[in-house]
């Protein structure tokens, strides 16, 4: 790694906008996910999990999506 690359990495912005979903948006997400098949929800969970895993710092919206998907899958498991 050259010095210029190291400096560029040090100066990159780690600030992500605070894009939190409102309660109404979360309710709509839960409702729309519950209408899908378990296979589709499972695939969406994997996609969101990979997005969260490979970002330096996941946004609040990404975490809300991940938790909502997990809760839907957990409800169907019972």
C-alpha positions in Angstrom: 0.0 0.0 0.0 1.4 3.3 -1.0 1.3 6.5 1.1 -1.3 8.1 -1.1 -3.7 5.2 -0.6 -3.2 5.3 3.2 -4.0 9.0 3.3 -7.0 8.6 1.1 -8.4 5.8 3.4 -7.7 7.9 6.5 -9.7 10.9 5.0 -12.7 9.0 3.7 -15.9 9.9 5.3 -17.4 7.4 7.7 -20.5 9.5 8.3 -23.7 8.1 7.0 -27.0 9.9 7.1 -29.4 9.1 9.9 -32.1 7.5 7.8 -34.2 5.9 10.5 -37.6 4.5 9.4 -40.7 5.9 11.1 -43.1 3.7 13.0 -45.5 3.9 10.0 -42.8 2.8 7.6 -41.8 -0.1 9.9 -45.5 -1.2 10.1 -45.8 -1.1 6.3 -42.5 -3.1 5.9 -43.8 -5.7 8.4 -47.1 -6.0 6.6 -45.6 -6.3 3.1 -43.1 -8.9 4.2 -45.7 -11.0 5.9 -47.5 -11.2 2.5 -44.4 -12.8 0.9 -43.5 -16.4 0.9 -41.0 -17.7 3.5 -38.4 -18.4 0.7 -38.5 -14.8 -0.6 -38.2 -13.4 2.9 -35.3 -15.7 3.7 -33.5 -14.5 0.5 -34.2 -10.9 1.4 -32.7 -11.6 4.9 -29.6 -13.0 3.3 -29.2 -9.9 1.0 -29.7 -7.4 3.9 -27.3 -9.4 6.1 -24.6 -9.3 3.5 -25.1 -5.5 3.1 -24.8 -5.0 6.8 -21.8 -7.3 7.0 -19.7 -5.6 4.3 -20.3 -2.0 5.3 -17.9 -0.4 7.7 -20.9 0.9 9.7 -24.4 -0.2 8.9 -27.0 2.5 8.8 -30.0 2.5 11.2 -32.3 1.8 8.3 -30.3 -1.3 7.3 -30.4 -2.6 10.9 -34.2 -1.9 11.1 -34.7 -3.9 7.9 -32.5 -6.8 9.2 -34.3 -6.9 12.6 -37.8 -6.8 10.9 -36.9 -9.6 8.5 -35.5 -11.7 11.4 -38.7 -11.1 13.5 -40.9 -12.2 10.5 -38.8 -15.4 10.0 -38.9 -16.1 13.7 -42.7 -15.8 13.9 -43.1 -18.2 11.0 -40.7 -20.7 12.7 -43.1 -21.2 15.7 
